[in-house]
Amino acid sequence: MKTASLSKEELMINSQTQMKNIIDDISLTDRQKLALTCRILFDKGHDSGLAGQITCRAEQPNTFLTQRFGLGFDEISAASLIEVDHDLKPLNGEGMANPANRFHTWIYKEHPEVNCIIHTHPTYIAALAMLKVPLIIAQMDTCALYNDCSFVAEWPGVPVGNEEGMLISKALGKNRAVFLAHHGQLVTGKTIEEACNLAILIERAAKLQLLAMSGGQIQPLPSALAQEAHDWLTTDKRNKVNFAYYARQALKTHTDCI
């Protein structure tokens, strides 16, 4: 066996190289990816009526794509997405954005590396938020969020003002996620695929935490190993491979999405 003498680091590098060379990326536009993200997250339990926003930067500076207010995540298609400026004005003059999209504008302004933002109130996140305790990452599958999720302990009320935008943008800091007490979650990504994966993971992490808290004291992960898992799980290629799988799942039932 040729690989028996290789170190763990070498095997990890080899696996990442194989992923890049062997697995092709899916060919979709940002509109299609964003619409699929809405359907994927609906299927994963992120639906909360008309609450929640999913956005990505558009081609024109200081503009982004988002869902048309009034449509649920399960109704979004690539064609129904609207492009708005940072005053939330639709560029084609049709429809309106969710007013809570205002805090997305602050994140896009203050975090130039962010290209996609997902804010939702899924069941387990919302339940954990009621306890006003930080999200705990203590299981391998969710390590993509290890040391990567901020906590906002004080609820600022309905997030439609500029104050909330400044608060959430500052709380994000260098992390990719924010857990909002009494509220919900927000994740960001350099790509739509990255943000979609993190949104799925943060709800799973909250579910696991609530289940674990009911059974005893949650035990911490070894820091170095947790950080290793974080880095292993958060490569661009792995995000794209994961997203492609979720997209295939969604397209089995949401054939009108793209």
Residue pairs with C-beta under 8 A, 6 or more apart in sequence:
3 11
3 14
6 14
12 232
16 235
16 237
19 235
19 237
19 238
19 241
20 237
23 237
23 241
25 240
25 244
26 240
26 243
26 244
26 247
28 36
28 247
28 258
29 78
30 56
30 58
30 65
30 192
31 65
31 78
31 81
32 78
32 257
32 258
33 56
33 192
33 193
33 196
33 243
33 247
34 54
34 55
34 56
34 65
34 78
34 81
34 116
34 192
35 76
35 77
35 78
35 80
35 81
35 257
35 258
36 246
36 247
36 250
36 251
36 254
36 257
36 258
37 54
37 118
37 192
37 195
37 196
37 199
38 54
38 67
38 73
38 74
38 76
39 73
39 74
39 76
39 250
39 254
39 257
40 196
40 200
40 246
40 247
40 249
40 250
41 47
41 54
41 73
41 118
41 120
41 122
41 196
41 199
41 200
42 72
42 73
42 74
43 249
43 250
43 253
44 122
44 199
44 200
44 203
45 122
45 123
45 124
45 203
46 52
46 73
46 120
46 121
46 122
46 199
46 203
47 72
47 73
47 74
48 120
48 121
48 122
48 126
48 184
49 72
50 69
50 70
50 72
50 98
51 100
51 120
51 121
51 184
52 73
52 98
52 118
52 119
52 120
52 121
52 184
53 66
53 67
53 97
53 98
53 100
53 101
53 104
53 117
53 118
53 119
54 66
54 67
54 73
54 116
54 117
54 118
54 119
54 120
55 64
55 65
55 66
55 101
55 104
55 116
55 117
56 64
56 65
56 115
56 116
56 117
56 192
56 195
57 63
57 64
57 65
57 108
57 115
57 116
58 64
58 65
58 83
60 83
60 91
62 85
62 86
62 108
63 83
63 84
63 85
63 86
63 91
64 83
64 84
64 104
64 108
65 81
65 82
65 83
66 81
66 82
66 84
66 97
66 98
66 101
66 104
67 73
67 76
67 80
67 81
67 82
67 97
67 98
68 76
68 80
68 81
68 82
68 95
68 96
68 97
69 95
69 96
69 97
69 98
69 99
70 95
70 96
71 80
74 254
76 257
77 256
77 257
77 258
78 257
78 258
82 90
82 91
82 92
82 94
82 95
82 97
83 90
83 91
83 92
84 90
84 91
84 97
84 101
85 91
86 105
86 108
86 109
88 96
88 97
88 99
88 101
88 102
88 105
90 96
90 97
99 160
100 119
100 158
100 159
100 160
102 159
102 160
102 161
102 162
102 164
102 165
103 119
103 159
103 164
103 165
103 168
103 169
104 117
104 119
104 165
105 165
106 162
106 165
106 166
106 168
106 169
107 114
107 117
107 165
107 168
107 169
107 172
107 188
108 114
108 117
109 169
110 169
110 170
111 169
111 172
111 188
113 190
114 188
114 189
114 190
115 189
115 190
115 191
115 192
116 188
116 189
116 190
116 191
116 192
116 194
116 195
116 196
117 186
117 187
117 188
117 195
118 186
118 187
118 188
118 195
118 196
118 198
118 199
119 184
119 185
119 186
120 184
120 185
120 199
120 203
121 183
121 184
121 185
122 184
122 185
122 203
122 206
123 203
124 203
124 204
124 206
124 207
124 210
125 179
125 184
125 185
125 202
125 203
125 206
126 183
126 184
127 206
127 210
128 135
128 179
128 206
128 209
128 210
129 179
129 180
129 181
129 182
129 183
129 184
130 182
132 153
132 181
132 182
134 149
134 151
134 179
135 145
135 149
135 151
135 179
135 202
135 205
135 206
135 209
136 205
136 209
136 218
137 143
137 145
137 146
137 147
137 149
137 205
137 221
137 226
138 209
138 212
138 218
138 219
138 220
138 221
139 205
139 208
139 221
140 229
141 201
141 204
142 201
142 202
142 204
142 205
142 208
143 221
143 226
143 229
143 230
143 232
143 233
144 197
144 198
144 201
144 229
144 230
144 233
144 234
145 176
145 177
145 198
145 201
145 202
145 205
145 230
146 221
146 226
146 227
146 229
146 230
147 175
147 226
147 227
147 230
148 175
148 176
148 177
148 230
149 175
149 176
149 177
149 178
149 179
149 202
150 171
150 172
150 173
150 175
150 177
150 178
150 179
151 171
151 178
151 179
151 181
152 167
152 168
152 171
152 178
152 179
152 180
152 181
152 183
153 181
154 181
155 180
155 181
155 182
155 183
156 163
156 164
156 167
157 164
159 165
159 168
159 183
168 178
168 180
168 186
171 178
172 178
172 186
172 188
176 187
176 188
176 189
176 194
176 198
177 185
177 186
177 187
177 188
177 198
177 202
178 185
178 186
178 187
179 185
179 202
180 186
185 199
185 202
185 203
185 206
187 195
187 198
187 199
187 202
188 195
188 198
189 195
189 196
189 197
189 198
189 239
190 236
191 236
191 239
191 240
192 243
193 239
193 240
193 242
193 243
194 234
194 236
194 239
196 243
196 246
197 239
197 242
197 243
197 246
200 246
209 218
212 218
232 238
250 257
251 257
251 258
